[in-house]
Amino acid sequence: MEKENYNLRPIEYVILSGALTVLVCSIIQSFDYQECFEKLRMERMQSTTGQMLIYFGLTILILKLSFLAYLLILHLKYKVIKTVSDEKLPTLTVIVPAYNEGELVYHTLKSLANSNYPTEKLEILAIDDGSKDDTWSWMQKAKSDLGSRVQIFQQPENKGKRHALYRGFNIGKGEIFVTVDSDSVVLPDTLRLMASPFVTNEDCGAVAGNVKVLNSNKTSIIPKMLNVSFAFSFEFVRSAQSSLGSVLCTPGALSAYRKTAVMNCLEDWINQTFMGEPSDIGEDRTMTNMILKQGYNVLFQRNAVVYTDTPERFKNLYKMFIRWERSNVRENIMMSKFAFKNFRKGPKMGTRILLLNQWFRLLLSIPATILMFTFIVTHPLLFLTSTFSAMLVYASIQTIFYAKRNSIVEAFWAYPYSIFYAFTLFWITPYAIATANKRGWLTREIK
């Protein structure tokens, strides 16, 4: 898509300029605390505990910077796989599970039906998972408007997204399955781009699409911040993972799977449990793990774009993040059971490094949170200046990356998001670790 003119409202000017001012001032202010920093350093160096903390902090910093440099190298090696001709395109089954989605599901189905994909090779299945709102009515309208291009089904009761997808996997006739969330809209060439890697690479078992924010033009600030965060997460991190053939999670908003790979693990996938309870979250990461375990590559297609609706309220945002992090805890455990074995042909060290970094991030969240509160109590001013300085550096990396491909003005949302996350969402990962056994989707309320 072409870059759009981005007109800021007065309140957005205040938020962006305020966040950037705070971060820059923290760097300037830190120079006034040089004597305090030196005194603190000497105090730490005079005790064994202090020395350990300093070395611990330096080790973490070196590891983080090293991993970031590793991802940068992989990102620079990444290349999009070009689309193949109509004759070579495989038959495709697109599955759209929906629950309490309302009118959005209609726009999802319409965008899929209007895709630049051979009609005779495209099958679209929409499955209402026992919605309590008017989702089924909108599906019926889509069926009426789009005719035979769309088939609609209704679950007798709400069983969860995994069961809706399971029904689609069993019904679908295509060689490739594509899953699309019911609050998402694809671009015309997205399906072609998602299907092409399976033709050009016989080792490809799954493909992750590029997820962007659909509602970033709304009045809510949260989607605007997520827009920049998503770009970094997908276009930088997943492109780097793709260079290793090891994207760790194919997103629910847009993913594609080789049918044979899905059928090989389908029963294990639908019957997955964690600590004795059925798994009703993380179906995308689970499927990715099970396909990686079979020895397949999992790739990322940067040009295969889907726009998805994101939370606009803080409550829904933190619930979404809790669900994601609980899934990460569970699936890291699952992946650790095969990643250090001879699970596929060719190099495997890169995949293991990606997994170890996942564990590194999760496990350090608890001691890091404890240290943060300790530092707040003992040296509050030093905590603020050092924290804001670190956020300025990290947010600047995201800003530069986003601005290179998108709007420069939009890129600056990385700064308020870094402050927002650090002070309101820092607790998500430790909490998710402590409650990893809990079930529940958390965010599917009636709209």
C-alpha positions as CSV (number, residue, x, y, z in Angstrom):
1,M,0.0,0.0,0.0
2,E,1.1,3.5,-0.7
3,K,2.0,5.8,2.2
4,E,-0.9,7.9,3.4
5,N,-1.0,11.4,4.6
6,Y,-1.0,11.3,8.4
7,N,-2.7,14.2,10.1
8,L,-2.2,14.4,13.8
9,R,-4.9,15.7,16.2
10,P,-3.7,18.1,18.9
11,I,-3.8,15.5,21.7
12,E,-1.6,13.2,19.6
13,Y,0.9,16.0,19.1
14,V,1.0,16.4,22.9
15,I,1.5,12.6,23.5
16,L,4.3,12.2,20.9
17,S,6.2,15.3,21.8
18,G,5.7,14.7,25.5
19,A,7.1,11.1,25.3
20,L,10.1,12.2,23.2
21,T,10.8,15.1,25.5
22,V,10.8,12.9,28.6
23,L,13.1,10.4,27.0
24,V,15.6,12.9,25.7
25,C,15.5,14.8,29.0
26,S,16.4,11.6,30.9
27,I,19.6,11.3,28.8
28,I,20.5,14.9,29.6
29,Q,19.6,14.6,33.2
30,S,21.7,11.5,33.6
31,F,24.8,13.6,33.0
32,D,23.9,15.6,36.2
33,Y,23.9,12.3,38.1
34,Q,27.3,11.2,37.0
35,E,28.6,11.6,40.5
36,C,25.7,9.6,41.9
37,F,26.2,6.9,39.3
38,E,29.9,6.7,40.3
39,K,29.1,6.6,44.0
40,L,26.5,3.8,43.3
41,R,29.0,1.9,41.3
42,M,31.6,2.1,44.0
43,E,29.1,0.9,46.6
44,R,28.3,-2.1,44.4
45,M,31.9,-2.9,43.7
46,Q,32.7,-2.9,47.5
47,S,30.4,-5.9,48.1
48,T,30.3,-9.3,46.5
49,T,26.6,-9.0,45.8
50,G,27.2,-5.6,44.1
51,Q,29.9,-7.1,41.9
52,M,27.6,-10.0,40.9
53,L,24.8,-7.5,40.1
54,I,27.1,-5.5,37.9
55,Y,28.4,-8.5,36.0
56,F,24.9,-9.9,35.7
57,G,23.6,-6.7,34.2
58,L,26.6,-6.5,31.8
59,T,26.1,-10.1,30.7
60,I,22.4,-9.5,30.0
61,L,23.2,-6.3,28.0
62,I,25.9,-8.1,25.9
63,L,23.6,-11.1,25.2
64,K,20.7,-8.8,24.2
65,L,22.9,-6.7,21.9
66,S,24.5,-9.8,20.4
67,F,21.1,-11.4,19.6
68,L,19.8,-8.1,18.1
69,A,22.9,-8.1,15.9
70,Y,22.3,-11.7,14.9
71,L,18.7,-10.9,14.0
72,L,19.9,-7.9,11.9
73,I,22.2,-10.2,9.9
74,L,19.4,-12.7,9.3
75,H,17.0,-9.9,8.4
76,L,19.4,-8.5,5.7
77,K,19.5,-12.0,4.2
78,Y,15.8,-12.3,4.0
79,K,14.0,-12.3,0.6
80,V,10.4,-12.4,-0.3
81,I,9.3,-15.4,-2.4
82,K,7.7,-14.2,-5.7
83,T,4.3,-15.4,-6.8
84,V,4.0,-18.3,-9.3
85,S,1.8,-18.4,-12.3
86,D,-1.9,-19.3,-12.1
87,E,-1.2,-22.8,-13.6
88,K,1.3,-23.6,-10.8
89,L,-0.8,-22.2,-7.9
90,P,-2.1,-25.0,-5.6
91,T,-5.7,-25.5,-4.7
92,L,-6.5,-23.4,-1.6
93,T,-8.9,-23.8,1.3
94,V,-9.3,-20.6,3.4
95,I,-10.8,-21.2,6.9
96,V,-12.4,-18.3,8.8
97,P,-13.4,-19.1,12.4
98,A,-15.7,-16.5,14.0
99,Y,-17.1,-15.8,17.4
100,N,-19.0,-12.6,18.4
101,E,-17.4,-10.8,15.5
102,G,-20.4,-9.0,14.1
103,E,-20.1,-7.0,10.9
104,L,-16.3,-7.5,10.7
105,V,-16.6,-11.1,9.5
106,Y,-18.6,-9.8,6.4
107,H,-15.7,-7.6,5.4
108,T,-13.2,-10.4,6.0
109,L,-15.1,-12.8,3.7
110,K,-15.6,-10.1,1.1
111,S,-11.9,-9.3,0.9
112,L,-11.0,-13.0,0.6
113,A,-13.6,-13.5,-2.2
114,N,-12.1,-10.6,-4.1
115,S,-8.6,-12.0,-4.0
116,N,-6.5,-12.3,-7.1
117,Y,-6.6,-16.1,-7.1
118,P,-8.1,-18.5,-9.6
119,T,-11.7,-19.0,-8.6
120,E,-11.7,-22.7,-9.5
121,K,-8.8,-23.2,-7.1
122,L,-10.2,-21.3,-4.1
123,E,-12.5,-22.6,-1.4
124,I,-13.6,-20.3,1.4
125,L,-15.1,-21.8,4.6
126,A,-16.6,-19.6,7.3
127,I,-17.4,-21.2,10.6
128,D,-19.5,-19.5,13.3
129,D,-18.4,-20.9,16.6
130,G,-21.7,-20.5,18.4
131,S,-21.7,-16.7,18.5
132,K,-24.1,-14.9,20.8
133,D,-24.4,-11.8,18.6
134,D,-25.3,-11.2,14.9
135,T,-22.2,-12.9,13.5
136,W,-24.3,-15.6,11.8
137,S,-26.5,-13.0,10.2
138,W,-23.5,-11.3,8.7
139,M,-22.2,-14.6,7.4
140,Q,-25.5,-15.3,5.8
141,K,-25.4,-11.9,4.1
142,A,-21.9,-12.7,2.8
143,K,-23.2,-16.0,1.4
144,S,-26.1,-14.1,-0.2
145,D,-23.8,-11.5,-1.8
146,L,-20.8,-13.8,-2.7
147,G,-22.7,-16.9,-3.7
148,S,-20.8,-20.1,-4.3
149,R,-17.5,-18.5,-3.5
150,V,-18.2,-18.8,0.2
151,Q,-19.5,-21.7,2.3
152,I,-20.8,-21.1,5.8
153,F,-21.2,-23.4,8.8
154,Q,-22.5,-23.0,12.3
155,Q,-21.2,-24.9,15.4
156,P,-24.1,-26.0,17.7
157,E,-22.4,-24.3,20.6
158,N,-19.2,-22.4,21.4
159,K,-16.4,-24.8,21.5
160,G,-13.4,-22.5,20.9
161,K,-11.4,-21.4,17.9
162,R,-9.4,-24.6,17.8
163,H,-12.5,-26.7,17.3
164,A,-13.8,-24.4,14.6
165,L,-10.5,-24.7,12.7
166,Y,-10.6,-28.4,13.3
167,R,-13.9,-28.7,11.5
168,G,-12.6,-26.6,8.6
169,F,-9.4,-28.7,8.3
170,N,-11.6,-31.9,8.0
171,I,-13.9,-30.3,5.5
172,G,-11.4,-28.5,3.3
173,K,-10.4,-30.0,0.0
174,G,-7.4,-27.7,-0.9
175,E,-3.8,-28.8,-1.0
176,I,-3.0,-25.8,1.2
177,F,-4.9,-24.5,4.2
178,V,-5.0,-20.8,4.9
179,T,-6.4,-19.6,8.2
180,V,-7.7,-16.0,8.6
181,D,-9.1,-14.3,11.7
182,S,-12.7,-13.0,11.3
183,D,-11.7,-9.5,12.2
184,S,-9.1,-9.2,9.4
185,V,-8.9,-8.0,5.8
186,V,-6.5,-9.2,3.2
187,L,-5.0,-7.4,0.2
188,P,-5.8,-8.8,-3.3
189,D,-2.5,-10.5,-3.8
190,T,-2.1,-11.9,-0.3
191,L,-3.4,-15.4,-1.0
192,R,-1.1,-15.8,-4.0
193,L,1.9,-14.7,-2.0
194,M,0.9,-17.1,0.8
195,A,0.5,-20.1,-1.5
196,S,3.6,-19.6,-3.7
197,P,6.3,-20.8,-1.2
198,F,4.7,-24.2,-1.1
199,V,5.3,-24.5,-4.8
200,T,8.9,-23.2,-4.9
201,N,10.0,-25.0,-1.7
202,E,9.0,-28.6,-1.1
203,D,10.3,-28.4,2.4
204,C,7.9,-25.6,3.3
205,G,5.3,-26.7,5.7
206,A,3.9,-23.4,6.8
207,V,3.9,-19.7,6.0
208,A,3.3,-16.7,8.3
209,G,1.6,-13.6,6.8
210,N,2.5,-10.0,7.6
211,V,0.0,-8.6,10.2
212,K,-0.7,-4.9,10.2
213,V,-3.2,-2.9,12.3
214,L,-6.6,-2.3,10.7
215,N,-8.0,0.3,13.1
216,S,-4.9,2.5,13.5
217,N,-6.9,5.5,12.2
218,K,-9.4,5.3,15.1
219,T,-9.4,7.8,18.0
220,S,-7.8,5.3,20.4
221,I,-4.1,5.7,21.0
222,I,-3.4,1.9,21.5
223,P,-3.8,0.8,17.9
224,K,-1.5,3.6,16.7
225,M,1.2,2.3,19.1
226,L,0.6,-1.3,18.2
227,N,1.0,-0.4,14.5
228,V,4.7,0.3,15.0
229,S,5.2,-2.6,17.4
230,F,3.6,-5.1,14.9
231,A,5.8,-3.9,12.1
232,F,9.0,-4.5,14.1
233,S,7.7,-7.9,15.3
234,F,6.8,-9.2,11.9
235,E,8.9,-7.4,9.3
236,F,12.1,-7.5,11.4
237,V,11.9,-10.4,13.8
238,R,9.9,-12.9,11.6
239,S,11.9,-12.1,8.5
240,A,15.0,-12.9,10.4
241,Q,13.5,-16.2,11.7
242,S,12.4,-17.0,8.1
243,S,16.0,-16.9,6.9
244,L,16.5,-19.9,9.2
245,G,13.3,-21.6,8.0
246,S,12.1,-21.3,11.6
247,V,9.4,-18.8,12.2
248,L,8.3,-19.6,15.7
249,C,4.7,-18.7,15.4
250,T,2.4,-18.5,12.4
251,P,-0.2,-15.8,13.5
252,G,-3.8,-16.6,13.7
253,A,-4.6,-13.5,11.7
254,L,-3.0,-15.0,8.6
255,S,-1.2,-18.3,8.2
256,A,-0.9,-21.0,5.6
257,Y,-0.2,-24.7,6.1
258,R,0.6,-27.7,3.8
259,K,-2.4,-30.0,4.1
260,T,-0.3,-33.2,4.5
261,A,1.6,-31.6,7.4
262,V,-1.6,-30.6,9.1
263,M,-3.2,-34.0,8.8
264,N,-0.1,-35.6,10.2
265,C,-0.6,-33.9,13.5
266,L,-4.3,-32.9,13.5
267,E,-5.4,-35.3,16.2
268,D,-2.5,-34.4,18.5
269,W,-3.3,-30.8,17.9
270,I,-7.0,-30.9,18.8
271,N,-6.4,-33.1,21.8
272,Q,-3.4,-31.2,23.2
273,T,-3.4,-30.7,27.0
274,F,-1.3,-28.7,29.4
275,M,-1.1,-29.9,33.0
276,G,-4.0,-32.2,32.5
277,E,-6.4,-29.5,31.0
278,P,-7.4,-29.2,27.4
279,S,-5.6,-26.4,25.6
280,D,-7.9,-23.7,24.3
281,I,-5.3,-21.0,23.5
282,G,-2.2,-20.8,21.4
283,E,-3.5,-22.9,18.6
284,D,-1.3,-21.1,16.1
285,R,2.0,-21.5,18.0
286,T,1.0,-25.2,18.6
287,M,0.5,-25.9,15.0
288,T,3.7,-24.2,14.1
289,N,5.6,-26.3,16.6
290,M,4.1,-29.5,15.4
291,I,5.0,-28.7,11.8
292,L,8.6,-27.7,12.7
293,K,8.8,-31.0,14.6
294,Q,8.0,-32.9,11.4
295,G,11.2,-31.4,9.8
296,Y,9.4,-28.8,7.6
297,N,10.6,-25.2,7.2
298,V,8.3,-22.4,8.4
299,L,8.6,-19.2,6.4
300,F,7.4,-15.5,6.4
301,Q,6.0,-13.6,3.4
302,R,6.5,-9.9,4.0
303,N,4.3,-8.8,1.1
304,A,1.4,-11.1,2.1
305,V,-0.4,-8.4,4.1
306,V,-3.4,-8.7,6.4
307,Y,-5.0,-5.9,8.3
308,T,-6.4,-7.0,11.7
309,D,-8.5,-5.3,14.3
310,T,-6.6,-4.7,17.5
311,P,-7.7,-3.8,21.1
312,E,-8.6,-0.2,21.7
313,R,-9.0,-0.5,25.5
314,F,-6.3,-1.2,28.0
315,K,-8.3,-4.1,29.5
316,N,-8.5,-6.0,26.2
317,L,-4.9,-5.3,25.4
318,Y,-3.4,-6.8,28.6
319,K,-5.8,-9.8,28.3
320,M,-4.5,-10.4,24.8
321,F,-0.9,-10.2,25.9
322,I,-1.5,-12.5,28.8
323,R,-3.0,-15.1,26.4
324,W,0.0,-14.8,24.1
325,E,2.5,-15.1,26.9
326,R,0.8,-18.1,28.4
327,S,1.0,-19.7,25.0
328,N,4.7,-18.9,24.8
329,V,5.4,-20.6,28.1
330,R,3.5,-23.7,27.1
331,E,4.9,-23.9,23.6
332,N,8.5,-23.2,24.6
333,I,8.3,-26.3,26.8
334,M,6.9,-28.3,23.9
335,M,9.5,-27.0,21.4
336,S,12.3,-27.8,23.9
337,K,11.4,-31.5,23.7
338,F,12.4,-31.7,20.0
339,A,14.5,-28.6,19.1
340,F,17.7,-30.1,20.6
341,K,17.3,-33.4,18.8
342,N,17.9,-34.1,15.1
343,F,14.4,-32.9,14.1
344,R,15.2,-32.0,10.5
345,K,17.8,-32.1,7.8
346,G,20.3,-29.3,7.6
347,P,21.5,-26.7,10.1
348,K,19.6,-26.6,13.4
349,M,21.7,-24.3,15.6
350,G,19.9,-21.1,14.5
351,T,16.5,-22.5,15.5
352,R,18.0,-23.5,18.9
353,I,19.3,-20.0,19.4
354,L,15.9,-18.5,18.7
355,L,14.3,-20.9,21.3
356,L,17.0,-20.1,23.9
357,N,16.4,-16.4,23.4
358,Q,12.7,-17.0,24.0
359,W,13.6,-18.8,27.3
360,F,16.1,-16.1,28.2
361,R,13.4,-13.4,27.8
362,L,10.8,-15.3,29.8
363,L,12.9,-16.5,32.7
364,L,14.7,-13.2,33.2
365,S,11.4,-11.4,33.5
366,I,10.9,-12.4,37.2
367,P,14.3,-11.4,38.6
368,A,14.3,-8.3,36.4
369,T,10.9,-7.3,37.9
370,I,12.2,-7.8,41.5
371,L,15.4,-5.8,40.7
372,M,13.3,-3.1,39.2
373,F,11.2,-2.6,42.4
374,T,14.4,-2.8,44.5
375,F,16.0,-0.1,42.4
376,I,12.9,2.1,42.6
377,V,13.0,2.0,46.4
378,T,16.7,2.5,46.8
379,H,17.6,4.8,43.9
380,P,14.4,6.2,42.3
381,L,16.0,9.0,40.3
382,L,18.8,6.8,38.9
383,F,16.2,4.2,38.0
384,L,14.1,6.7,36.1
385,T,17.0,8.2,34.1
386,S,18.6,4.9,33.3
387,T,15.2,3.3,32.3
388,F,14.2,6.2,30.1
389,S,17.6,6.3,28.5
390,A,17.4,2.6,27.6
391,M,13.8,3.1,26.3
392,L,15.0,5.9,24.1
393,V,17.7,3.7,22.5
394,Y,15.3,0.7,21.9
395,A,12.4,2.8,20.7
396,S,14.7,4.7,18.3
397,I,15.7,1.4,16.7
398,Q,12.0,0.6,16.1
399,T,11.3,4.2,14.9
400,I,14.1,4.1,12.3
401,F,13.0,0.6,11.1
402,Y,9.4,1.7,10.7
403,A,10.2,5.0,9.1
404,K,12.2,3.4,6.4
405,R,9.1,1.6,4.9
406,N,6.3,3.7,6.3
407,S,5.3,7.1,7.6
408,I,7.9,9.0,9.6
409,V,5.3,10.6,11.7
410,E,3.7,7.2,12.5
411,A,7.1,5.8,13.5
412,F,7.3,8.1,16.5
413,W,4.6,6.2,18.2
414,A,7.4,3.8,19.2
415,Y,8.4,6.3,21.9
416,P,5.1,6.6,23.9
417,Y,4.6,2.8,23.4
418,S,8.0,2.1,25.1
419,I,6.9,4.2,28.1
420,F,3.4,2.7,28.1
421,Y,4.7,-0.9,28.0
422,A,7.4,-0.3,30.6
423,F,5.2,1.2,33.2
424,T,1.8,-0.5,32.6
425,L,2.5,-3.9,31.0
426,F,5.8,-5.0,32.6
427,W,4.0,-7.5,34.8
428,I,2.5,-9.5,31.9
429,T,5.3,-12.0,31.5
430,P,5.8,-12.9,35.2
431,Y,2.1,-13.2,35.7
432,A,1.7,-15.4,32.6
433,I,4.4,-17.7,33.8
434,A,2.7,-18.0,37.2
435,T,-0.7,-18.7,35.6
436,A,0.4,-20.7,32.5
437,N,-2.0,-23.5,33.4
438,K,-5.1,-21.2,33.3
439,R,-7.6,-21.5,30.4
440,G,-9.7,-19.0,28.6
441,W,-9.6,-16.7,25.5
442,L,-10.3,-13.6,27.7
443,T,-11.0,-11.1,24.9
444,R,-14.1,-12.3,22.9
445,E,-16.9,-10.2,24.3
446,I,-20.0,-9.2,22.4
447,K,-19.3,-6.0,20.4
